[in-house]
């Protein structure tokens, strides 16, 4: 059984994950508008990953006898200055989510909820990967600078990303 504090915190994280999905879908649409369909693809896959994160927490709440309470998702940004600006926002957002996951881990430790602590380790590890991916793409965008050829090469590479099974 989940404590009310843990249940409430997990429900807030569901909202964070759903907002993340919404944000990445908005970013995907931004890149589609710029005819950068590889970036669109990468962010569309990211949108699906964030939905899976929300579902994982929802299923966990249910398994532990908690009550899922969905709340309003705020409107995401829909315009960025350029691809570098967009991926700076991706990295900043992933760092924010890492902080939220760390807060959940701290709460699980404080309440001695070992099951929640164990479940959250998956998210801790996932956030390492999320930040590394965003950081790598941002670094490569900064490397290509104003080169349209470099941008198109990176776009072609990002088009290869597939949804995980």
SEKOL-107826 format. One line per 5 residues: number of its first residue (from 1); their letters; for each residue x, y, z of N, C-alpha, C. Coordinates in Angstrom, 3 decimals. Example, Ala and Ser with C-alpha at 12.3 -4.5 7.8 and 13.67 -1.06 7.14 Angstrom:
2
1> AS> 13.190,-5.690,7.800,12.300,-4.500,7.800,13.200,-3.300,7.800 | 12.850,-2.250,7.080,13.670,-1.060,7.140,12.900,0.030,7.870
% end
This chain:
165
1> XXXXX> 0.833,-1.186,0.000,0.000,0.000,0.000,0.880,1.254,0.000 | 0.521,2.192,-0.834,1.260,3.453,-0.910,0.792,4.415,0.180 | 1.728,5.170,0.738,1.329,6.254,1.639,0.670,7.344,0.789 | -0.088,8.200,1.417,-0.738,9.299,0.692,0.318,10.232,0.084 | 1.429,10.457,0.815,2.496,11.322,0.296,3.101,10.753,-0.984
6> XXXXX> 3.397,9.458,-0.963,3.988,8.809,-2.143,2.982,8.792,-3.294 | 1.747,8.448,-2.988,0.701,8.413,-4.023,0.560,9.776,-4.696 | 0.502,10.830,-3.894,0.368,12.182,-4.433,1.595,12.556,-5.276 | 2.766,12.244,-4.792,3.996,12.569,-5.523,4.084,11.802,-6.840 | 3.692,10.538,-6.831,3.709,9.745,-8.068,2.686,10.279,-9.075
11> XXXXX> 1.524,10.688,-8.584,0.526,11.276,-9.484,1.041,12.569,-10.102 | 1.778,13.360,-9.328,2.379,14.580,-9.881,3.417,14.222,-10.946 | 4.153,13.126,-10.721,5.148,12.715,-11.713,4.480,12.226,-12.990 | 3.323,11.572,-12.862,2.569,11.180,-14.061,2.295,12.425,-14.896 | 1.864,13.507,-14.236,1.591,14.749,-14.948,2.853,15.295,-15.603
16> XXXXX> 3.988,15.209,-14.907,5.268,15.672,-15.480,5.619,14.877,-16.738 | 5.403,13.564,-16.680,5.724,12.714,-17.828,4.777,12.997,-18.995 | 3.498,13.225,-18.695,2.542,13.557,-19.754,2.854,14.921,-20.354 | 3.273,15.879,-19.518,3.697,17.173,-20.057,4.921,16.998,-20.943 | 5.857,16.148,-20.513,7.048,15.885,-21.337,6.633,15.366,-22.709
21> XXXXX> 5.697,14.438,-22.727,5.209,13.895,-24.004,4.611,15.020,-24.848 | 3.797,15.841,-24.225,3.142,16.954,-24.907,4.177,17.932,-25.466 | 5.204,18.240,-24.670,6.269,19.141,-25.100,7.007,18.570,-26.308 | 7.351,17.283,-26.255,8.100,16.686,-27.361,7.245,16.546,-28.613 | 5.945,16.355,-28.458,5.061,16.345,-29.620,5.013,17.743,-30.242
26> XXXXX> 4.992,18.775,-29.401,5.018,20.151,-29.890,6.329,20.436,-30.629 | 7.440,19.943,-30.069,8.734,20.120,-30.732,8.784,19.359,-32.059 | 8.217,18.164,-32.072,8.178,17.385,-33.315,7.435,18.174,-34.389 | 6.309,18.764,-34.021,5.528,19.555,-34.975,6.321,20.775,-35.458 | 7.079,21.394,-34.555,7.931,22.526,-34.925,8.929,22.096,-36.005
31> XXXXX> 9.582,20.943,-35.807,10.567,20.477,-36.781,9.911,20.046,-38.090 | 8.714,19.477,-38.015,7.992,19.116,-39.251,7.716,20.377,-40.062 | 7.356,21.460,-39.375,7.094,22.734,-40.042,8.343,23.272,-40.726 | 9.523,22.897,-40.210,10.795,23.330,-40.798,11.318,22.328,-41.832 | 10.514,21.301,-42.135,10.899,20.230,-43.070,12.141,19.477,-42.628
36> XXXXX> 12.315,19.349,-41.321,13.409,18.558,-40.756,12.777,17.299,-40.158 | 12.462,16.365,-41.057,11.657,15.206,-40.658,12.440,14.193,-39.824 | 13.752,14.237,-39.859,14.548,13.387,-38.974,14.430,13.862,-37.529 | 14.518,15.166,-37.334,14.309,15.733,-36.001,12.877,15.461,-35.542 | 11.927,15.633,-36.480,10.528,15.304,-36.170,10.443,13.862,-35.679
41> XXXXX> 11.061,12.937,-36.399,11.004,11.525,-36.029,11.599,11.293,-34.642 | 12.760,11.850,-34.386,13.428,11.634,-33.104,12.533,12.100,-31.954 | 11.937,13.277,-32.122,11.084,13.825,-31.066,9.745,13.093,-30.976 | 9.252,12.580,-32.086,8.016,11.793,-32.061,8.240,10.484,-31.297 | 9.393,9.881,-31.491,9.744,8.683,-30.713,9.868,9.067,-29.234
46> XXXXX> 10.467,10.218,-28.971,10.607,10.687,-27.584,9.235,10.912,-26.954 | 8.304,11.454,-27.708,6.920,11.627,-27.258,6.351,10.289,-26.785 | 6.534,9.247,-27.580,6.030,7.918,-27.211,6.735,7.366,-25.966 | 8.025,7.605,-25.857,8.759,7.148,-24.669,8.210,7.791,-23.406 | 7.908,9.081,-23.480,7.382,9.781,-22.304,6.003,9.244,-21.927
51> XXXXX> 5.197,8.901,-22.913,3.899,8.271,-22.615,4.106,6.949,-21.887 | 5.100,6.187,-22.319,5.410,4.912,-21.658,5.855,5.132,-20.217 | 6.605,6.206,-19.979,7.032,6.518,-18.610,5.807,6.788,-17.733 | 4.872,7.574,-18.255,3.649,7.867,-17.502,2.875,6.585,-17.220 | 2.759,5.728,-18.241,2.024,4.471,-18.066,2.692,3.578,-17.031
56> XXXXX> 4.015,3.560,-17.011,4.750,2.742,-16.041,4.408,3.181,-14.612 | 4.358,4.476,-14.386,4.030,4.976,-13.049,2.561,4.708,-12.719 | 1.683,4.901,-13.684,0.257,4.627,-13.476,0.052,3.173,-13.069 | 0.660,2.259,-13.794,0.519,0.834,-13.469,1.074,0.530,-12.084 | 2.173,1.184,-11.729,2.761,0.970,-10.412,1.806,1.443,-9.311
61> XXXXX> 1.231,2.631,-9.484,0.276,3.145,-8.490,-0.863,2.153,-8.294 | -1.394,1.648,-9.393,-2.501,0.693,-9.327,-2.068,-0.595,-8.636 | -0.906,-1.118,-9.015,-0.400,-2.357,-8.398,-0.247,-2.227,-6.888 | 0.105,-1.036,-6.433,0.321,-0.815,-4.996,-0.953,-0.385,-4.271 | -2.097,-0.466,-4.952,-3.369,-0.159,-4.302,-3.672,1.321,-4.187
66> XXXXX> -2.958,2.128,-4.967,-3.179,3.572,-4.935,-4.244,3.995,-5.926 | -4.545,5.261,-5.909,-5.546,5.838,-6.801,-4.848,6.787,-7.749 | -5.047,6.555,-9.040,-4.485,7.443,-10.060,-5.393,8.659,-10.178 | -4.785,9.822,-10.107,-5.529,11.072,-10.252,-4.821,11.922,-11.299 | -5.416,12.001,-12.465,-4.834,12.800,-13.539,-5.213,14.261,-13.357
71> XXXXX> -4.290,15.133,-13.690,-4.551,16.567,-13.587,-4.272,17.235,-14.929 | -4.660,18.468,-15.014,-4.521,19.227,-16.252,-3.060,19.315,-16.682 | -2.841,19.172,-17.983,-1.500,19.303,-18.554,-1.367,20.717,-19.105 | -0.312,21.417,-18.675,-0.145,22.790,-19.147,0.231,22.814,-20.628 | -0.035,23.931,-21.240,0.268,24.108,-22.660,1.778,24.207,-22.861
76> XXXXX> 2.325,23.435,-23.817,3.776,23.508,-24.049,4.140,24.664,-24.986 | 5.367,25.044,-24.912,5.931,25.995,-25.874,5.780,25.378,-27.257 | 5.640,26.205,-28.294,5.513,25.656,-29.642,6.441,26.307,-30.664 | 7.224,27.249,-30.230,8.128,27.946,-31.142,9.503,28.053,-30.498 | 10.536,27.857,-31.315,11.922,28.004,-30.873,12.656,28.811,-31.922
81> XXXXX> 13.747,29.435,-31.514,14.526,30.294,-32.414,15.121,29.480,-33.556 | 15.659,28.288,-33.214,16.323,27.435,-34.193,16.509,26.054,-33.566 | 17.040,25.080,-34.317,17.223,23.738,-33.748,18.089,23.710,-32.485 | 19.116,24.558,-32.421,19.969,24.603,-31.223,19.131,25.039,-30.021 | 18.336,26.063,-30.200,17.468,26.549,-29.127,16.510,25.457,-28.667
86> XXXXX> 15.959,24.715,-29.608,15.030,23.632,-29.273,15.728,22.553,-28.451 | 16.938,22.169,-28.847,17.618,21.102,-28.105,18.237,21.585,-26.796 | 18.479,22.884,-26.686,18.825,23.425,-25.365,17.623,23.240,-24.439 | 16.419,23.459,-24.982,15.191,23.274,-24.196,14.983,21.805,-23.840 | 15.323,20.888,-24.750,15.214,19.453,-24.452,16.122,19.109,-23.278
91> XXXXX> 17.379,19.529,-23.350,18.337,19.213,-22.290,17.906,19.836,-20.962 | 17.488,21.083,-20.995,17.029,21.757,-19.777,15.825,21.006,-19.180 | 14.903,20.571,-20.039,13.727,19.849,-19.549,14.124,18.503,-18.940 | 15.030,17.794,-19.583,15.456,16.500,-19.043,16.151,16.673,-17.699 | 16.912,17.726,-17.548,17.547,17.996,-16.250,16.492,18.306,-15.190
96> XXXXX> 15.455,19.016,-15.573,14.344,19.291,-14.664,13.673,17.985,-14.225 | 13.416,17.096,-15.186,12.783,15.810,-14.869,13.696,14.974,-13.976 | 14.988,15.004,-14.226,15.930,14.301,-13.345,15.778,14.790,-11.914 | 15.663,16.081,-11.737,15.460,16.645,-10.409,14.181,16.135,-9.767 | 13.117,16.035,-10.549,11.837,15.535,-10.033,11.943,14.064,-9.628
101> XXXXX> 12.647,13.281,-10.428,12.850,11.863,-10.087,13.670,11.761,-8.803 | 14.708,12.576,-8.687,15.529,12.564,-7.477,14.711,12.934,-6.240 | 13.800,13.881,-6.375,12.913,14.234,-5.258,12.053,13.037,-4.851 | 11.555,12.288,-5.835,10.759,11.083,-5.543,11.598,10.034,-4.818 | 12.830,9.853,-5.280,13.730,8.896,-4.628,13.958,9.306,-3.176
106> XXXXX> 14.198,10.597,-2.954,14.399,11.096,-1.590,13.172,10.834,-0.720 | 11.985,11.059,-1.268,10.752,10.820,-0.522,10.585,9.336,-0.200 | 10.853,8.473,-1.178,10.747,7.023,-0.942,11.720,6.592,0.155 | 12.930,7.149,0.147,13.909,6.844,1.206,13.402,7.328,2.563 | 12.915,8.554,2.592,12.435,9.146,3.841,11.302,8.303,4.440
111> XXXXX> 10.419,7.807,3.579,9.262,7.030,4.051,9.559,5.529,4.148 | 10.800,5.170,3.851,11.214,3.762,3.897,10.334,2.868,3.023 | 9.953,3.401,1.860,9.141,2.659,0.883,10.109,2.025,-0.112 | 10.557,0.829,0.243,11.578,0.156,-0.557,11.088,-0.230,-1.945 | 9.822,-0.595,-2.058,9.279,-0.971,-3.375,9.291,0.225,-4.322
116> XXXXX> 8.847,1.372,-3.832,8.859,2.570,-4.676,10.292,2.978,-4.985 | 11.163,2.902,-3.993,12.572,3.213,-4.213,13.140,2.322,-5.327 | 12.841,1.034,-5.278,13.340,0.090,-6.293,12.771,0.421,-7.671 | 11.476,0.705,-7.750,10.850,1.037,-9.033,11.481,2.292,-9.619 | 11.772,3.255,-8.775,12.324,4.527,-9.247,13.744,4.403,-9.788
121> XXXXX> 14.456,3.339,-9.432,15.819,3.160,-9.946,15.820,3.055,-11.469 | 14.757,2.473,-12.030,14.643,2.412,-13.493,14.639,3.835,-14.061 | 13.884,4.723,-13.426,13.798,6.111,-13.889,15.110,6.857,-13.682 | 15.806,6.586,-12.604,17.113,7.204,-12.359,18.050,6.862,-13.523 | 18.100,5.587,-13.866,18.956,5.144,-14.975,18.481,5.700,-16.308
126> XXXXX> 17.184,5.753,-16.512,16.623,6.289,-17.755,17.000,7.745,-17.933 | 17.006,8.510,-16.848,17.337,9.925,-16.949,18.803,10.158,-17.324 | 19.675,9.264,-16.921,21.076,9.362,-17.354,21.119,9.284,-18.879 | 20.407,8.313,-19.432,20.353,8.127,-20.892,19.683,9.322,-21.572 | 18.580,9.804,-21.002,17.845,10.927,-21.606,18.729,12.175,-21.685
131> XXXXX> 19.411,12.490,-20.596,20.276,13.668,-20.600,21.447,13.492,-21.565 | 22.025,12.303,-21.607,23.162,12.049,-22.502,22.743,12.199,-23.962 | 21.579,11.669,-24.328,21.094,11.785,-25.713,20.861,13.238,-26.097 | 20.189,13.978,-25.231,19.918,15.384,-25.526,21.216,16.183,-25.618 | 22.137,15.908,-24.710,23.422,16.610,-24.699,24.221,16.328,-25.970
136> XXXXX> 24.212,15.068,-26.406,24.945,14.703,-27.619,24.373,15.398,-28.851 | 23.051,15.406,-28.987,22.441,16.059,-30.153,22.714,17.558,-30.117 | 22.598,18.168,-28.944,22.884,19.593,-28.817,24.332,19.888,-29.198 | 25.261,19.101,-28.725,26.680,19.309,-29.054,26.912,19.192,-30.560 | 26.259,18.236,-31.180,26.432,18.063,-32.623,25.806,19.212,-33.402
141> XXXXX> 24.661,19.709,-32.929,24.049,20.880,-33.566,24.961,22.092,-33.454 | 25.554,22.277,-32.280,26.472,23.398,-32.097,27.711,23.231,-32.963 | 28.129,21.981,-33.171,29.294,21.703,-34.009,29.034,22.072,-35.472 | 27.845,21.754,-35.976,27.559,22.042,-37.390,27.297,23.527,-37.611 | 26.936,24.241,-36.547,26.750,25.687,-36.660,25.753,26.056,-37.734
146> XXXXX> 26.181,26.910,-38.646,25.304,27.409,-39.710,25.309,26.520,-40.949 | 26.026,25.414,-40.915,26.121,24.540,-42.082,24.798,23.818,-42.352 | 24.165,24.175,-43.466,22.911,23.509,-43.851,23.172,22.041,-44.191 | 24.323,21.772,-44.782,24.687,20.395,-45.112,24.842,19.561,-43.834 | 25.514,20.123,-42.837,25.680,19.425,-41.568,24.346,19.178,-40.889
151> XXXXX> 23.461,20.173,-40.932,22.128,20.030,-40.342,21.351,18.921,-41.041 | 21.424,18.883,-42.359,20.711,17.844,-43.109,21.297,16.455,-42.844 | 22.603,16.376,-42.663,23.218,15.077,-42.340,22.741,14.587,-40.972 | 22.699,15.482,-39.993,22.208,15.116,-38.665,20.724,14.759,-38.732 | 19.961,15.498,-39.521,18.536,15.204,-39.699,18.344,13.794,-40.255
156> XXXXX> 19.156,13.443,-41.236,19.077,12.099,-41.838,19.398,11.027,-40.800 | 20.373,11.293,-39.961,20.740,10.331,-38.916,19.623,10.161,-37.886 | 19.025,11.275,-37.469,17.958,11.207,-36.462,16.706,10.514,-36.995 | 16.559,10.470,-38.306,15.423,9.782,-38.917,15.482,8.278,-38.679 | 16.647,7.756,-38.302,16.811,6.316,-38.111,16.282,5.816,-36.764
161> XXXXX> 15.997,6.707,-35.843,15.531,6.291,-34.506,14.177,5.581,-34.618 | 14.065,4.471,-33.926,12.832,3.672,-33.948,12.237,3.583,-32.546 | 10.940,3.344,-32.503,10.268,3.091,-31.224,10.790,1.793,-30.643 | 10.987,1.775,-29.316,11.409,0.541,-28.647,10.212,-0.395,-28.553 | 10.526,-1.688,-28.604,9.435,-2.660,-28.461,8.978,-2.766,-27.035
% end
